[in-house]
Amino acid sequence: MLKGKNILIGVTGGIAAYKTATVIRLLVREGADVKVIMTSHAKEFITPLTLATLSKNAVLTEFFNPENGDWNSHIDLGLWADLFLIAPATANSIGKMANGIADNLLLTTYLSVRCPVFIAPSMDTDMLNHPSTVINIETLKAFGNTILEPASGDLASGLIGKGRMVEPEEIVKEIKSFFTKKKINKPLKGKQVLINAGPTREPLDPVRFISNYSSGKMGIALADAAAEYGAEFDLVLGPVNILPKNNSIRVTKVTTAESMATECISKFPKSDIAILSAAVADYTPVKVEKGKIKKTGKALSIRLKQTIDIAEEMGKLKRTKQILAGFALETGDDIKNATSKLKRKNLDFIVLNSLKEPGAGFEYDTNRITIIDKYNNIDKFELKTKEEAARDILDKIVSMIR
């Protein structure tokens, strides 16, 4: 049920921390990849070793490892997680989260995550009912966080009332329900999608080639997101070291611009939607040497010829009801150059990336995109994970087919 999901768990200093061990065990059993952050007070109730053993990942408690100085990046944790669960969440930590206080790794990570946050309060009933706690919990709800309502029963103080952290089985049930509901809405169900991704390699000789820095991350994020949206599709993938998380995706591996063009153009007629995110070489050597080119001590000239412009050829073939989207990576006159490419290649919209934007472009896990459509509408997005950017792109397509 939760296979492939990255779940980050924050443990604060409450007696209910012992229940978190069972939560972790259940999540791992469901196939989730679990990482844990603990506050210093949480370690007084349950040991990091216990939670590390159950999660199969090192438990983080400080901003850096005092033994070797390795930095535990709250930014990286926030980008990694598909869901952040804070269980138990004490009145103290809830108050800090509601007021933007970040005095430990857990709270700093909370302020950084872009994924959904589930909070499981745990405290004495009088603390839960105090006006400040009531306001803080309502504030967290207003932020969009999900509050897993505490249960009633025996409390550590000896009182009986509401304040017990919800049981582990119920927490896992809520998490599973959340991801199931996300999957129910499949706006691209029945649509055939073609995506290309990654670089191409243009051989010079048996050991050398011309290529670029593309990692394929954006295209693969698009493929995984399209699968979540219910599409059936083909991914034509250049030489990269990663694959989609979804095993149902049909992947055709290619190397050169010519082989990329052959696969994409042949598959396009049967596609409803094509998204061309690959960084295809514009030029390829006129002649590929059969043997390794030897160093002679003299300058070397290599003649290049243009490769097939895949987007332009597919633009010529595009039928009225097909949607064709391209990408433009620019280093200057971004909007002007992207708009020109959009019109010249008969695209429905183009996704603009700029190498001038920090955190965007090749090899990053994040991207900052601008979508320009054929009606001259321009939508600019903030820096996001490539998974989130992929959903923005697919949402644009969904809006065009409705």
N, C-alpha and C positions, 0 to 999 in steps of 0.2 A: 504493500500500500504506500509506503513512504520511501521506497527505493530511489536513490538519487537525490533525495532532499537533504539539504544542509541545515541542521537545526543547532542553533547556538543557545546554550542554557546559562543563565546568570543565577548564582546562588548567593543570597544575602544571609545575614546572621540571625536566623530564627530556628527555633527548635524543630520546625517542620523540615529542616534540611535533610533529615534522614529519609523522608519520603522521596526526595529528588533522586536518590539512588535507584529507586524502583522506576521512576519516570524514565531515566536514562536507559535502564535495562529494557524496558518495553519499546522505546523508540528504536534502539539498536536492533531489537528483534524484528521490528517492522521494516528494517532495511535502511533506516536513516543514518546519515553520518553526523555524529554528535560531537560538539566541542563545548567545553565548560569554562566559565569564568567564575571565580569565587572572590568574595570580599575577605578581608583579613578576619572579620568576626565570624564569617561562615566556617572558617577552618576550626573554630572552637567547638562546632557541633558535629562536623563530619570531616574526615581527612581528605585532602586532595588525592592521595593514593587510591582511596576507595573509588572515587568518581573517575579517575584516570583509567583504572582497571576496567570499569564498566563501560566507559565511553570509547575505550581503545585509542584515546588521544590524550596528550599531555594537558593537564589542567593549568590554566593561567590565573595568576593572582596579583602580579605586579606589572608595572609598565615595562620593566626590563629584567632580564635574568642577571642577578647580582654576581653569578659565578663567571659569566663570559661576556656580559654586557649586551647580549642580543636583545633587540627591541621587540616588544610585543605590540604590534600595530593595531590600535582600535579601528583604524580605517579599513585595514585588510580584513579584519573580523567582520565588520559591518558589510563589506562587499561580498564576503563569502556566504553569509547566512541567507537562507530562504525564509527563515522565521526565527525570531528571538523570543525565547521563553524565560521569564524571570520568576523563579519558583524556589523557595518562598520569597515573597517580596514583603519586607518589613515596613512598618509605618515610617521609619527613618528614611529608608531608601525611596519609598513612594514620595515622601515629601521632597527629597532632593531631585527626583526625576521631574516632578511637577514644576519645580522652580529652576531647572536648568543648572543645578549644581553638579559638578563633575570632579569629585575629589578622590576617585579610585578608578581602576581600569574598567570595572563593570559599568559605572555610570558614564564614563567617557564614551564607551562603546554604545551605550543606549542613545546618546545624543548624536551618534554618527551613523547608526544603521538606517538603511533605506527599505528594509523588509518589514512585514507586519510584526508587531510586538504583542505577545500575550503575557499578561501579568497575573500571577496567582498570589493575592494578599494572604498574609498569615500574621495574626496578632491577637492580643486579648480583646474581648468584646468591647470594653470601654474605650480602648484606643481606636478600634474600628469605628465606633460611633462618635468619636470626638469631632467637632465641627471642622477642625483643620484637616483631619484625615478624609472626611466626607468631601470637602472642597478639593483636596489633592487628587482623590480618585476620579471625581467628576472632570477635573482638568485633564487627567490622563486619557479619559474617554474622549474628551473634546479634541485631543491630539490625534485621535484615530486608533489608540491602543485598545486591545480587547481585554477586558477584566474578567477573569475566571472567578466568579463570585464564591467567597469562602462559605464553608458549610457550618452548621451548628452542631454542638456536642461538647464533650469534655475538653477543657483548655488546660494548658500547662500551669496556669495560675491556680488551678483548682476550681475555677468558676465553670459554669455551664452556659454556653451562649454561642453566638455567631462569631467566627474568627478563625476556625480551623481551615488550613489550606485544603482545597479540594483534593480528592483522592487521585493518586497517580493514574489509575485506569480512566478516570473521567477527563483528566488533562490530555492524555493521549487520544482519547475519543474525539475531543474538541479539535485537536490538531489534525487528525485524519479527516474529520468532517470539513475543516477549512480547505484542505487541499483537494478534496473530492468536489466541493462546490466550485472551486476554481476551474476544474476540468469539465464540469457540466456544460458551461457556456462555450460552445465550439462554433464560432461564427464562420469558420472557413470549412466546415464539414461538407464533403462532396466536391470541394474544389481541388483541382490538380495544380500543384505549385512546382515551379522549377527555380532552383537557387544555385548560383555558382559562387565559389568561395576560394580564398587562398591565393597564393602567387602562381606564376608559371615559371618554368625554367627553360631557357633557350640555349641549347648546347653549343659550345665552341669547339670542343674536342671530347674525347672519351672521359675526361676528368674535370672539365671546367664548364661553367654555364653562366649566363646572365640572368639575374633575377632581381627581386626587391625584398623589402622587409615585412611583407604581409604575413601575419600569423594565422589567418583564417578564422580568428576568434569571432569577428562580427558576423560572418556568414554562417558559422556553426551555431551561434546564438539565434540567428534568424531561423535556422532549420529546426532547432529544438522548440522555439516559440511557435512556429507554424504547426508543429506536431501537437502542441498543447491546444492550438486553435482548431484542431480537427482536420487539418488538410492532409491530403495524400500527395506525396511529392518526391522529386528526385533532387539529390544534391550532387552537383558536379564539383569535385574537390581537387584542388591542386596539391602539390607536395607539402603537407604540413604534418605535425606530430600529434595532433589531437583529432578526435572524432566526436560526433554528436553523442549526447547522453542517451537519447532515445534510440533503442536498437531497431525500431521499425522503419527507420529512415533508409531509403535506398540510396546508397552512396556509389558513385562512379568516380574512380580515381583517375586523374590525368596528370600529365607533366608539362607539355608544351602549350603555347597559345593555339597552335593548330589543332591539337587534340581537344583542347577546351572548346574551341569554336565548333568542331565537328559534333561533339556531344550535345552542346547547348542548342545549336541550330536544328539538329535532328529531333530533339525532344520538344522543342517549342510548339510545333503545331498541335500537340495533344495537351498543351498546358492552358489553364485559365489565367494563370498569373506567373510572371517570371520576375525574379529579383536578381539583378546582376551586381553582386558585391565583390566579385573576384578582382584582384589586382593583376590584370592580364598585361603581359609585355606588349609594348607598342612596336617594338622592333625585334628582329631575329637575324642571326648571321646569314649572309648569302650562302656561305659554304661552311659546312661542319667538317673539320679535319678528322681523318680516320685515325691518326696517331696523335699523341700528346705534343702540343706545340712547345718547342724547345726555346729556352732563352738564348738569344744570339748576341746580346749586348747592344742591339740596335732597337730603335723605336718600332713598335708593331702597329700596323693599321688593320682594322677589321671592318669589312664592308657589311652594312646592315640593310635589311629591307623591311618594309612595313608588314606587320601581321594583319590578319583579318580583324576588322572592327566588329566584334560580336554584337554589341548593342545596336550599331547602325544596321547591320544585316538583319537582326531580329526586328528592328523597327520597320524595315521594309516589308517584312512578312506579317506583321501584326494585324490581326483581325479586329473588327470594331469592338467586340465584347471582351477581348483580351486586355489584361493590364500588364504593362511593361515598366519596370522601375530600374533605374540605374544608380550608380554611385559616382561621386566626383570628389577626388582628393586634391585640394588646391593649396597653393602657397602664396597666392596674390590675386587680387580682383576676384574674390571668391564667388560672390553672387553673380557677377557678370559672366564669368567663365562657365559656371554651373548651368545658368539659364541658357546660354548658347548651346551647350551640350544637350540639354533637355530638348530644345527645339530641333536641333540638327539631326538627332537620332530618333525622333518621333516617340519620346518617352511620355508616360502619363505623369510621372513625377521623378524627381532626382533627390538623392540624399547627399547633402554636402558635408564633407569633413574638411577641416582646415588644420594643417600641420602647425599653425600659429597658436592653436588653442592648447593650453597645458592639459595633459591627461588624455588627449584625443589623438587619433591616428594609429599608426602601426604598433603592434605588440602590446598596447595597453589593455587592461581589463575594463577600462572605462571609455566612453565616447561622448562627444558633444556634437549633436547633429542639427542640421537645418534641412527641412523638407520644403522643396519648391515644386509646385505642381504646374500642369499645363495651362491653368487658368491664372497663373501668376500669384497664387496664394503662397505666402512664405510663413512657415511655422518654425520658430527657433526654440530649441529645447536646452535645458540645463545639462551640465555634466552628469551622466548617469552610468551605471554599469551597462555593458553591452547587451546583457539580457533585457534590461529595462528599455534600452534604445530599440532593441528588436521589436518589442511589443508596441512601441510608439509607431514604428514603421508599419507593422501589421494592422494596427488600429486605423492608420491612414487608408490602407487597402480596404478594410472592412467598411469604412465610411463611403468608399467609392462604389462598392458593389450593392449597397442597400438601396 
